[in-house]
Amino acid sequence: MVTNMTKITLDRKQCIFCGLCIEVAPEAFEAKGEKSAVKDNIDFSNKKTMENVQMAVDACPVRAIKIVK
């Protein structure tokens, strides 16, 4: 369940910048320098956005992304 307290974290030290998160969920992730980053102002009430974020979490080869509720 998505709440107002939902937050996405991305460990930039762990990130290898494969770009999967940006490809799968461009509404939530962006490139910053040579790493991925979580965008500001993500619409957590949008079901498709959250499905895409979950796919990005599952696809990350180094498990650098987490959803915190």
N, C-alpha and C positions, 0 to 999 in steps of 0.2 A: 504494500500500500504506500502510495506517495503522499507525503505530508509536507507542510511548510518547512519542516526541519530536514528534509532530504538534502543531501549534499554529495557532490561527486569529488573524490580526491584522486589526484594523479601524482605519483611519486616521480618527480622529474629526474631525480638521481638514477632511478631504475629504468627510466624510459630509454629505449634504443631508437626512437623515432622511425618506427617501421611505417607509420602513417595509417594503420588499420583503423584506429579510433576516429580519425578525421574522415576517412572514407565511409565508414559505417554510420557515424553520427556527427555529421558536419554542423548540426544545430547545437552541439554541445562541446565540440573540440576544435581547436585551431592550432596552427603552427606558430611557435614563438621561438625565433632563433633556430637552433638545431634540435629542438624538443617539441613535443606536443604540450598543449595547455588546455585547461578547462575554461570555456567561455564564461563570461559574466551573464547574468540575467537569463538563465535557462528556464524555459517554461515547463516546470515539473508536473503541471496539471495535464499536459498533452501526453496521451497514452502512447502514441507513436514515438515521440521523443524518448520516453522512458524505455520502450522496447529496444530502440536503437542503442541507447546507452548500455543496456544490459548486454546486447550483442557485442558492443565494444569491450565491455568488461570480460566477457567470455573469450573474445578473440585475441586479447592482448597476450603476446607470447611471453612476456616477463611479469605478468600479473601486477602491473603498476597502477591499475585503475580500480577504485572501490566505490561502491555506493553506500553512504552512511545515512541511516534513517534515525 
